[in-house]
């Protein structure tokens, strides 16, 4: 049984530009413990700020009421009990004491001898015990310690082995280890101190954090530290989802994690932190369960030839088949099946040719684009590209006042007009639009995600791409708008979405 500590709310918050408020920390803490079922969470650093104290206190209060208090930990320092008081007064019961794991850190940063540092640690352990706190020990810069001063590391462990320390935590603070070194150092430590409990804390500077976690577990380490989406200083920490993948599929080691809820928490943390999940991020990225090549879709049709153990349904996902110049008829067939559209073999061939042509022109295509492509190729009268179109709109932005949008649109040949205020120009536009839809008794989707990008090195007049994700009757739609103006690009993506919904319903019903 392996133990997982997630430190998104402590080490993960050290990501440049990331700061969680008290409510956000409490939300993430609840999800980690109740939803994803990690064993422990590290949620704060002592003495950082009044906001940190408030957040820690709220998490401890909730955890105590729900039987999780011993699973909530905070980083503290060897500071003659100041951190201990901070943690205890906020309701905490576990301190992760930050000590020095390399001789260089002791002599250069603390300006002390190893013996003096060990005495200070022992003193703080006694103070923690007196306040009823459980103590874990971080050996900061342990990896450098093992490389450059192993005799110091062993001196520390020999001197502290008999102390009431629950776990010794071994950080690769600067992310310098390789899987081979991790295996060697962790094996040496576990073999020499079989009666002690060790955690491994990886950083990802050389993109080897997950590989190093694999080696640490192989060596017999009992606890692993992670962060959601790999948040953390510099290149970040070992991502929770990736670690769960290797624990379950490669190491086959028992753990408490609910992998079906990983995607959910990763998306929540993405939204709160503002740090985007790369599309190709293992297990949770938007594209990782998407096949592009036609031969892959064909193989999946015949016997799941291009599928591995990472079945998307394990993580609350579904497999997709991308549309582009490498698409084959099998890709098209898979997408048509998703839309509920039925075509003859000859029609599928024609649509496939058009998709490949558009892919060659670097067009970004999605499943939702297929009804329009089909209408164009087959010259169908069922699909109207402009069933819903903008006649005119005016956006007003005035200093000190909320933006106002006035919108006139044509829906099936009839024009409608509304105005609304909003928190931004696009928000005002959407509120005016939904006023029209509400008056007409029409359902409309909800916005799930909004992503704006410009080309690298883009100037103020560069084209802006706005990609908006919508929830519609239990399905997810993604539409794209391109313009030199961000709001205009978002409006184009919105109108495309409205026509997709209208036309997909018509086309599907007429082809079943």
Residue pairs with C-beta under 8 A, 6 or more apart in sequence:
1 253
1 254
1 255
2 217
2 222
2 223
2 224
2 247
2 253
2 254
2 255
3 39
3 40
3 199
3 222
3 223
3 224
4 38
4 39
4 40
4 223
4 224
4 225
4 226
4 240
4 243
4 255
4 256
4 257
5 38
5 39
5 40
5 41
5 42
5 73
5 199
5 223
5 224
5 225
5 226
6 32
6 36
6 38
6 40
6 41
6 42
6 225
6 226
6 227
6 228
6 240
7 41
7 42
7 201
7 225
7 226
7 227
7 237
8 28
8 32
8 41
8 227
8 228
8 231
8 240
8 269
9 20
9 25
9 28
9 29
9 41
9 42
9 43
9 44
9 55
10 42
10 43
10 44
10 45
10 74
10 75
11 42
11 201
11 225
11 227
11 231
11 232
11 233
11 237
12 18
12 227
12 228
12 231
12 232
12 236
12 237
12 273
13 19
13 20
13 231
14 232
14 233
15 231
15 232
15 233
15 236
15 273
15 275
16 233
17 274
17 275
18 231
18 273
18 274
18 275
20 28
20 55
20 272
20 273
21 51
21 55
22 51
22 54
22 55
22 58
24 272
25 43
25 55
25 58
25 59
26 55
26 58
26 59
26 62
27 268
27 272
28 228
28 265
28 268
28 269
28 272
29 41
29 43
29 59
29 62
29 63
29 72
30 62
31 261
31 264
31 265
31 268
32 38
32 41
32 228
32 265
33 41
33 63
33 66
33 68
33 71
34 66
35 258
35 261
35 264
35 265
36 240
36 257
36 258
36 261
36 262
36 265
37 256
37 257
37 258
38 226
38 240
38 256
38 257
39 71
39 223
39 256
40 71
40 72
40 73
40 223
41 71
41 72
41 73
42 73
42 74
42 75
42 96
42 225
43 55
43 56
43 59
43 72
43 73
43 74
44 52
44 53
44 55
44 56
44 59
44 74
44 75
45 52
45 74
45 75
46 74
46 75
46 76
46 77
46 82
46 83
46 86
46 87
46 95
47 77
47 79
47 82
47 83
47 86
53 86
53 90
56 74
56 87
56 90
56 91
56 92
57 90
57 91
59 72
60 69
60 72
60 90
60 91
60 92
60 93
61 91
62 68
63 69
63 71
63 72
64 91
69 91
69 93
70 93
70 94
70 134
72 92
72 93
72 94
73 92
73 94
73 95
73 96
73 136
74 87
74 90
74 92
74 94
74 95
74 96
75 95
75 96
75 98
75 138
76 83
76 84
76 86
76 87
76 95
76 96
76 97
76 98
77 83
77 97
77 98
78 97
78 98
78 99
78 117
78 120
78 121
78 124
79 124
80 120
80 123
80 124
80 127
81 124
81 127
83 95
83 97
84 95
84 124
84 127
84 128
84 131
84 133
85 131
87 95
87 133
88 131
88 132
88 133
92 133
93 132
93 133
93 134
94 133
94 134
94 135
94 136
95 128
95 133
95 134
95 135
95 136
96 136
96 137
96 138
96 169
97 121
97 124
97 125
97 128
97 135
97 136
97 137
97 138
98 138
98 140
99 117
99 121
99 137
99 138
99 139
99 140
99 156
100 106
100 109
100 110
100 117
100 139
100 140
100 141
101 138
101 139
101 140
101 141
101 142
101 143
101 144
101 145
101 153
101 156
101 170
101 171
101 173
102 140
102 141
102 142
102 144
102 145
102 148
102 149
102 152
102 153
103 114
103 145
103 148
103 149
103 152
104 141
104 144
104 148
104 149
105 140
105 141
105 145
106 112
106 113
106 114
106 117
106 152
107 113
110 117
112 120
114 152
114 155
114 156
118 155
118 156
118 159
118 160
121 137
121 160
121 163
122 160
122 163
125 135
125 163
125 164
125 165
128 134
128 135
129 135
129 164
134 166
135 163
135 164
135 165
135 166
136 165
136 166
136 167
136 168
136 169
136 199
137 160
137 165
137 167
137 168
137 169
138 169
138 171
138 201
139 145
139 153
139 156
139 168
139 169
139 170
139 171
140 171
140 173
141 171
141 173
141 174
142 153
142 170
142 171
142 172
142 173
143 170
143 171
143 172
143 173
143 174
143 176
143 177
143 181
143 185
144 173
144 174
144 176
145 152
145 153
146 153
146 181
146 185
146 188
147 176
147 181
154 192
157 168
157 189
157 192
157 193
157 196
160 168
161 193
161 195
161 196
165 196
166 197
167 197
167 198
167 199
167 223
168 193
168 196
168 197
168 198
168 199
169 198
169 199
169 200
169 201
169 223
169 225
170 185
170 186
170 189
170 198
170 199
170 200
170 201
170 221
171 201
171 203
171 225
172 182
172 200
172 201
172 202
172 203
172 209
172 212
173 201
173 203
174 203
174 205
175 202
175 203
175 204
175 205
175 206
175 208
175 209
175 234
175 235
176 205
176 206
177 185
177 202
177 208
177 212
178 206
178 208
178 212
179 208
179 211
179 212
179 214
179 215
180 215
182 200
182 212
182 215
182 216
182 219
183 215
183 216
183 218
183 219
186 198
186 200
186 215
186 216
186 219
186 220
186 221
187 219
187 220
189 198
190 198
190 219
190 220
190 221
197 222
197 223
198 221
198 222
198 223
199 221
199 222
199 223
199 224
199 225
200 212
200 213
200 216
200 217
200 221
200 223
200 224
200 225
201 225
201 237
202 208
202 209
202 210
202 212
202 213
202 216
202 224
202 225
202 237
202 238
203 209
203 232
203 233
203 234
203 235
203 236
203 237
204 210
204 230
204 232
204 234
204 235
204 236
204 237
204 238
205 234
205 235
206 235
207 235
209 230
209 236
209 237
209 238
209 239
210 238
210 239
210 242
210 243
210 246
212 238
213 224
213 238
213 243
213 246
214 246
214 250
214 251
216 224
217 224
217 247
217 251
217 253
218 251
224 238
224 243
225 237
225 238
226 237
226 238
226 239
226 240
226 243
227 236
227 237
227 238
227 239
227 240
228 239
228 240
228 241
228 265
228 266
228 269
229 236
229 239
229 240
229 241
229 266
229 269
229 270
229 273
229 275
229 277
229 281
229 284
230 236
230 237
230 238
230 239
230 242
231 237
231 269
231 273
231 275
239 281
239 282
240 262
240 265
240 266
241 262
241 263
241 266
241 281
241 282
241 283
241 284
241 315
242 282
242 283
244 255
244 257
244 259
244 262
244 283
245 282
245 283
245 310
247 253
247 255
247 257
248 255
248 257
248 259
249 309
249 310
259 314
259 315
260 314
260 315
260 316
261 316
262 283
262 284
262 315
262 316
263 283
263 284
263 315
263 316
263 317
264 316
266 277
266 284
267 277
267 284
270 276
270 277
276 451
277 284
277 285
277 286
278 285
279 285
279 286
279 287
279 288
280 287
280 288
281 288
282 288
283 310
283 315
284 315
287 322
288 310
289 310
289 312
289 317
289 318
289 319
289 320
290 319
290 320
290 321
290 322
291 297
291 300
291 306
291 319
291 320
291 321
291 322
291 331
292 321
292 322
292 324
292 326
292 327
292 331
293 326
293 328
294 326
294 327
294 328
294 329
294 330
294 331
295 328
296 305
296 306
297 321
297 327
297 328
297 330
297 331
297 333
297 334
298 328
298 330
299 305
299 306
300 306
300 307
300 319
300 330
300 334
301 330
301 333
301 334
307 319
312 318
312 319
320 367
321 327
321 330
321 331
321 334
321 335
322 331
322 365
323 331
323 332
323 335
323 355
323 359
323 365
323 366
323 367
323 369
323 370
324 355
324 356
324 359
324 365
325 356
325 359
325 360
326 359
327 352
327 355
327 356
327 359
328 352
329 348
329 349
329 352
331 352
331 355
332 348
332 351
332 352
332 355
332 370
333 348
335 367
335 370
336 342
336 343
336 348
336 370
338 367
339 367
339 370
339 371
339 504
339 508
340 508
340 511
340 512
341 370
341 371
341 374
341 507
341 508
341 511
342 511
342 512
343 351
343 374
343 511
347 374
347 377
347 378
350 377
350 378
351 370
351 373
351 374
351 377
351 378
354 373
354 376
354 377
355 365
355 373
358 365
358 373
359 365
364 480
365 373
366 478
366 479
366 480
368 477
368 478
368 479
368 497
368 500
368 504
369 500
371 383
371 500
371 503
371 504
371 507
372 383
372 385
372 500
372 503
374 380
374 383
374 507
375 382
375 383
375 385
375 503
375 507
380 507
382 503
382 506
382 507
382 510
383 503
383 506
383 507
384 499
384 502
384 503
385 499
385 503
386 410
386 499
387 411
387 412
387 499
387 502
387 503
388 409
388 410
388 411
388 412
388 495
388 498
388 499
388 502
389 409
389 410
389 495
390 407
390 408
390 409
390 410
390 491
390 495
391 408
391 409
391 410
391 415
392 407
392 408
393 405
393 406
393 407
393 408
393 429
393 491
394 405
394 406
395 403
395 404
395 405
395 425
395 428
395 429
395 487
396 403
396 404
396 405
397 403
397 425
402 421
402 422
402 423
402 428
403 421
403 422
403 423
403 424
403 425
403 427
403 428
404 419
404 420
404 421
404 422
404 428
405 419
405 420
405 422
405 425
405 428
405 429
405 431
405 432
406 417
406 418
406 419
406 432
407 417
407 418
407 419
407 429
407 432
407 433
407 436
408 415
408 416
408 417
409 415
409 416
409 433
409 436
410 416
411 436
411 440
416 436
416 439
416 440
417 436
418 432
418 433
418 435
418 436
418 439
419 432
420 428
420 431
420 432
420 435
421 428
421 431
422 428
422 429
422 430
422 431
425 487
426 487
426 490
426 491
429 487
429 491
429 494
430 447
430 494
433 444
433 494
434 444
437 443
437 444
443 473
444 498
445 470
445 471
445 472
445 473
445 477
445 497
445 501
446 470
446 471
447 468
447 469
447 470
448 469
448 470
448 471
448 476
449 468
449 469
450 466
450 467
450 468
450 469
450 490
451 466
451 467
451 468
451 469
452 464
452 465
452 466
452 467
452 486
452 489
452 490
453 464
453 465
453 467
454 462
454 463
454 464
454 465
455 462
455 463
461 484
462 484
463 482
463 483
463 484
464 482
464 483
464 484
464 485
464 486
464 489
465 480
465 481
465 482
465 489
466 480
466 481
466 482
466 483
466 486
466 489
466 490
466 492
466 493
467 478
467 479
467 480
467 493
468 478
468 479
468 480
468 481
468 490
468 493
468 494
468 497
469 476
469 477
469 478
470 476
470 477
470 478
470 479
470 497
471 477
472 501
477 497
477 500
477 501
479 493
479 494
479 496
479 497
479 500
480 493
480 496
481 488
481 489
481 490
481 491
481 492
481 493
481 494
481 496
482 489
482 492
483 489
483 492
